Amino acid sequence: MAKNSITVEDRLRKGDKQALEEVYVQYKRTFLSFFGSRTEGNVDLEDLYQDSVIALYQNFVLKNLQLKKGSLKTYLFAIGKNKLAASFKDKYTPLRQELGFAETFFELDETQLSIEQKKLIQGYIKLGEKCKEILRLYYYRGLTDKEIVEQTEYKDENTSKRNRSRCLKKLKTLIHGGTK
């Protein structure tokens, strides 16, 4: 029983390859099932899982990680979620930069627009310049809050997010005439 009193986490911190293999085998099926049901077929789940397990192991060995909350499984899944999000960001950021997304607006044929689209345009026009700017940067240009902070006078990402949320709420009120 003395050998079993050493946790898998302790063994991982010591660089125990057998503990790494146990973690790998124990959570693989659940991980692949969880992420498989939440992603499209273009994501290599095996690679995502392997990268996540390697990151978990490195964090335990190199950073002497101590989990204060949650389980090893929860931590592994959080790594997977973050890696998946990063892969999407990396995938689309170069495309956005390559295309340039110039700040040009197209002349729209209003006869082709739905009633909702016309209300959206009318509501957007009524917004103040600051609201137009943050909504345009986030939704049209696809910038993250961090990138918005770098390009504007917002002091941090939370301020950018709060202002975007406030402006979006204002736009919804303008579109729905205060009914929503």
Buried (B, 14 or more C-beta within 10 A) or exposed (E): EEEEEEEBBEBBBEEBEEBBEBBBEBBBEEBBEBBEEEBEEEBEBEEBBEBBBEBBBEBBBEEEBEEEEEEBBEBBBEBBBEBBEEBEEEEEBEEEEEEEEEEEEEEEEEEEEEEEEEBBBEBBEEBEEBBBBBBBBBEEBBBBBEBBBEEBEBEEBEBBBEBBEEBBEBBBEBBEEEEE
